[in-house]
Amino acid sequence: MSPVACNRVREQRELRGLSQVALAEAVRLTRQSVIAIESGRSSPSVDVALRMAQTLECQVEDLFGTESSEAALSTEPATEGISGRVALAHLAGRWVSYPLLREGIGLSADALATKVHGRKLEVDLLRPMARSQQNVVLMGCAPALGLLADRLNARPGDGRFLWFPRSSTQALSALTRNQTHLAGVHLNDAKTGEDNVPDVRRQIRRQKVSMITLARWEAGFLTPPGNQKKIRSAADLARKGLRLIIRERGSGARRLLDRELARCEISIDEQSDSVVQVSGHLEVASAIAMGAADVGVATRDAALAFGLHFIPIAEERYDLVLPQSSLQDLRLSRLFDLMTTAALRKELSSLGYDTSCCGQRVADRSA
């Protein structure tokens, strides 16, 4: 049996002769909220946990700490070769671990990886399991997902939101394996010209999913400020000596680049010294800004972030894909509520996103 988080709220309350109503009034909650916390159906925010500890005259760790038998946990690694610091998430009845490297260096870890045991990764917990169980994983390449996570984590409410930048195909693959709560995608189908739906239909297995639009954005060529090499279209990429930075196969940006190159009857040698491959729109922009490349395909927000010149190629719809059952998850309800706010839409608009379709339910799909 999987270990469960240690919750001694009821024990401590009864030791002090307090009723659920009295505790609720003291910590400014409803009795139903206290019941949910005591039963483990809800995890308190930090300020609520502190108020409970103060009222019950004990430490937070006395209420929600882990017992010695809970110090270790067996998890399913999201990728191979994980070591060091990891984040955890509880999906489909089991624990999944994610390495906190590169973009995750600024996130506090839920655990430390200790050893691989078959297909499982053993970890030592650094925070109570009940809190790690509140983690919500967002995967996709749009920096807007990081913005959403940051805004949600700054607000009171259920869920700690973690953004892991991944290509659209990688995010969809993780969704089919139940290794993310939500996948962000921008994949235009060459045959139909339709955004996202054909790829979602092909990749989902037995899952019933819903697709909700976050925004529309422009993708195009990024060059250094001033565009000194006068790049206007894919046809210019045939020039000798031009250093090209490309995204990994399976990404929407790579699919767009390949389409434009095919239209101009141009091929590139991926093994050439003048071609560099990276993961993520921001990595493309960063490489160009540092002078490591002359041109690459990414999105307008990446160009704005690094002060680069931008030549638009296409407008794409960025959708959020999630299991239909997750529409009832209160944590994800917070995310969709945030998408309706004027403040978020203004901020996304300032980054070049078209938010006129934000929050629209595009489709419900099943295999």
N, C-alpha and C positions, 0 to 999 in steps of 0.2 A: 504494500500500500504506500502511495506517495506520502511523504510527510506534509503536514499542514501547518500553517502559521500559528504561532502561539498567541492566544488572545485571552488575557486574564481580567478583562474589564468587569465581567459579571462577578467573578470571584472577589475582586477588590471592592466592588460596590457592596456586595452582600456582607463582607467583613466589617464594613463601616455602617451597616444598617440603613443604607440608602435605597429608596425605591427607584425604579426606572424614571418615574416622573420627576423625582427630586434631582436626579443626576441630569436629566434633560434640561431642567430649568437652570441649573447651576452653570452648565456649559453652553447655554443658549441654542439648544437643539430641540427637535420634536421627540416625543417618546418613540415614535416609529423609527427615527434615525438611530436612537440608542439601541433599540432592538436589533436593527440591521447590523450595527457595529458589533454587538455582543455575539450575534450568530455567525459573524464572519462574512455576511453577504455584502458588506460595505466596509471600506477602509477609510478611516478619518483623515482629513487633511492635517498638516503639521500643526496649525494653530488649534484645531479641535483636540488633537492628541495632547498638546501642552495644557489646554484648559482642563481636560479630563484628569491628567496627572496631578495638576494643582489641586483640583477639587478632592481627589482621592488621596492626596498627600503621599504621592509616590513618584517614581521616575517613569518617563515614557517607556523605557525598556522593561519596567515591571509590568506594563500593560500589554505591550506589543513586541517584546523581545523574543529572540529565538532560544529554544532549549538546546542543550548540548546535542541531542539526537537529531537536531535540524541543521547542524552546522554544515553538513554536506548534502549535496543534491545531485541526482543524475539527470542530465539534460540531453536534448537532441541538438547537436551543433548545426547552426544554419549554414556553415561552410566548413571545409576541411582545414586541418592544420591550425585550429584555434589555440592560442595560449595567452596567458596573462589576464588582463581585465576583460570582463564580459558584462553585457546587459542581458537581462532575462525577460521573457514574456511567456504567459500561459495561454496556449492556443489549443483548441480541440482536445482538451483534457491532458495535455502533457506540456512540459517545460522545454523551451527552446532558448539556446544561448547564441549571442551575437558578439563578435569581436569588437572592441572599442579601439580601433586604430584610425589613423588619419582624421576623418571628419568626426570621429567619436572621441578624440583625445580630450575634449573639454567636458565630456559627460562623466558624472560620477558612476562608478561601477556597482552592479548589484552583487557581483561575485568575482572570485578569482578561479580561473581554470587550473585544475590540479593534475588530472591524468585522463587519458583516453581508455575506455573500457569497451572494447568491441566497437559498436556504432554509437556509443554513448560517451558524453563528456562529463566527467565528475567535476563539480565546482564547490568551493567553499563560500558560503554566503557572507556578504558584508552588510546586508540590510534585511529586516524582517521579510519573510516570504509574502506576507499579506500586502506589503507595499510593492514588492516586485510584481505581484499579481495584478496590480493596477496599471502596469505599463501597457501602452498602446503603440504598436510598431507601424510606421508609415514608410513605405518604400516607393521610390520614384526619383526621376532625375530633376524635377522642377524645384528650384530654390524656394518657390512659394510654399512647398511642404514644410521646409524648415521654419519659414515665417509663421505658418499656422501653428506648428508645434510650440514655438517660442511664446506666441500670444496665449495659447491655451495653458501652458505651464505657469504663466504669470497670473492666471485667473484662479480663484478658488473653485473647487469642484473635483469630481472624480477623474482619475486618469493622469498618468505621467506620459507625455507623448514624446516618442523618439523617432527622429527622421534618419533613415539610412539611405543615402543617395545610391540608386541603382538604375540601370537602363530599364526601359519599359518592358522588354522581354524578360529580364531578370526578375522584375517586380511581379509580373504575371505568373512566372514559374514559381516564385515563392508563395504566391497566393494559392496555387493549386496544391502545394505541399503543406498548406496551413502553417506557414512560417512568417506571415505578416497579416495584420488586420486589414490592411488597405493597400492597393497597388495603384500608383499613378501612371497613366499611359498616354503616349501620343504616337500612334502608329497608323500612318495612312496606307490603305490598301491599294496597291498599284492597279489591280484589275478593276475594282469598282470605284476607286476614288473616295471611298467612305473612310471616315476616321474611326479607328479603334474597334468598332463592333465586330468586323470580320476576324480580327486577330483574337479578340476575347472569345469569340465563338469557337475558334480553332483550338485555343489553348486550355480553356476550362475543361474539366473532366466531368465529375459527377456533381459538381457544385452548382447551385443556383445563385447567381450573382446579380447585383444591381450596378448600374453605371450612372454616376452623377457628375456633371460638368463642374470643374473648378474655374476654368477660364479658357479663352482663346489667346494664342500668342503668335508672334512672328518668329520664324526661323530663317537664318540666312548666313551669309559669309561674314566673318569677323576678320578685320585687318587692323594693323596698328593705326593710331590716330593720323588723319590726313590721307590715308590710303595711297602712299607714295608709289606703290606698284600699279596703281590704276586698275585694280581688279573690279570687273563689273558683272561677270557671270562665270559659270563653270567652264566655258570655253577658254578662259584665261589661265586655267589650271594646267594647261598643256605646256606652258612656258618652261624652258629649262632653267634650273637653278631655283625655282620657286619651292620654298619649304612648306609642306602641307602637314597639318595636324588633323588626325581623324579620330572618330569615336569607334568603340568596339562594335562588332557585328551584333545585331539584335537591338541596337538602339535606334530610336526614331531619327536622330540626327544622321547616323550612318546610312540609314535607308534613304533619307532625302538626298544625301550626297551621291550615293550610288545611282539614284534615279537621274540626277542632273548630269552626272558624268556619262551615263548611257545615252542620254538625249543628245549630248554633244559628241558621242562616239569616242570617248576618251577612256583609257584605262590607266590605272595607277599600279605601281609596283610597291606592295606593302612592305617588302623587305629592303626597299631603297633607303639610303641614309637620309634622304630628303623627306621621308614620311615617318611621322611619329604617331603612335596611338596612345590615347588616354581614355579615362572613364569620367564622364560628367561634363556638362556644359561649362561649369566654372573652371574646370581643369583646362579646357580648350582656351578659354579667355585668358587664363593665367599664363599659359605657355606663350601666347601671342604677346601679351603685355610685357613679359620678361625678355622678349626677343628671340625665343627658341623656335618660333615658326612665323611664317608670313601670312597664312590664311587658314581658316578652319570653319566648319559649320557648327553653329550653336544658336542660342536664342537671344532675343533683344535684351532681356534682363541681364544676361551674362555680359553682353557688350557694355551696357550701362554701368555695371558694377566695376568694370576695369577701364572705363573711359575709352573704349575702342570704337573704330568706325564699323558701321553695320550696313550690309547690303541685303535687303529682304529678298527671300526666295519664295516662301510659302507661308500661309496662315494655317495653323493647326489647332485642333480642339484638344484640350488636356482634360481627361476624364479620370475620376476616382472610381475604382472597381473594388467592390467588397461583397462578401457573402450576404444574401438577403436576410439571413437570420441576424446579422450584425446591425441591421437597421433598428433593432430594439435595444441595442447596447447604449446605455446612458452616456458612456464616455464618448462614443462616436456621435451621439446626438448633440453633445456640446460642440463638436467640430462643425457639424452642419449648421448649428445655430450661429456660430461665429462667421460662417460664410455669408450670412444674410446681413451682417452689420456694415454700416456705411464706412466705418473706420478701416476695416480690412479691405473693402473694395477700393477705397481711395488709395491705400498703400499699394495694392496690386496694380492699379492703373498707373501709378507713378513709375512702376517698373516695366511698363509696356504691355501689361496684360489687358485684354478686353474682358471685362467682368459682366457684360450685359447678359450673358447666359449662365452666370455663376449660380449654382444650386439647382439647375434644371436636371430632372431625372431623364436620362437619355434612353435607357433600355433596361429590361430585365431579361437575363439570358440563363439558359440551362443547357447542359450537354444533350 
